[in-house]
């Protein structure tokens, strides 16, 4: 694992730069997750191929540092991801983000569209208000969540997600959830639809039907369904996600 010092977050940010050929793919994880936890399995899947892959643990998550002074908005996290792109000297790359990471990826693509070979997001937050989970976190005060809500959540979690949740700063998690509830202007879906670059939306089969999916389909944007999976597709059907990412990147 490698690292760099983020001037924006004022902390050390850690990432994997996994070897391979072709235009690299940058992975951005969701709320309470870490790319170092979710995506090595995708990279190693035979269906993925041998593409160079960069897996960032955003500040507050995984192996990266967790400064209390950082705001942890999606805009802040996009700025940190942009610093990583510059640190690595990536002149052209594919970009994938899941859930909150999809929203961050949309903002990152808007910051540097000329460098994006293709943008693919899975079940991102498209509008203000948050999802069922993030809105529940943000409904508590920051101190309530830091002191109790986070530990209640951790004690109740039985899925593989518990592993990365354990390595997430509760303060960072609350601020990220609150950022999803607050939203951005223009909205993430408006930016996604108007970006003039190759792009696609992924949904898990068990997450459908979904209005956002239908809107993106109606806009004529490529829409992909991962079978036998819901929102947590990276461990519910990792081979399916690996296949979808490889096909998207290979077809551009």
Buried (B, 14 or more C-beta within 10 A) or exposed (E): EEBBEBEBBEBBBBBBBBEBEEBBBBBBBBBBBBBBBBBBBBBEBEBBBEBBBBBBBBBBBBBBBBBEEBEBBBBBBBBBBBBBBEBBEBEEBBBBBBBBBBBBBBBBBBBBEEBBBBBBBBBBBBBBEBBEBBBBBBBBEBEEBBEEBBEEBBEEBEEBBBEBBEBBBBBBBBBBBBBBBBBBEEBBBBBBBEBEBBBBBBBBBBBEEEEBBEBBEEEEBBBBBBEEBBBBBBBBBBBBBBBBBBBBBEEB
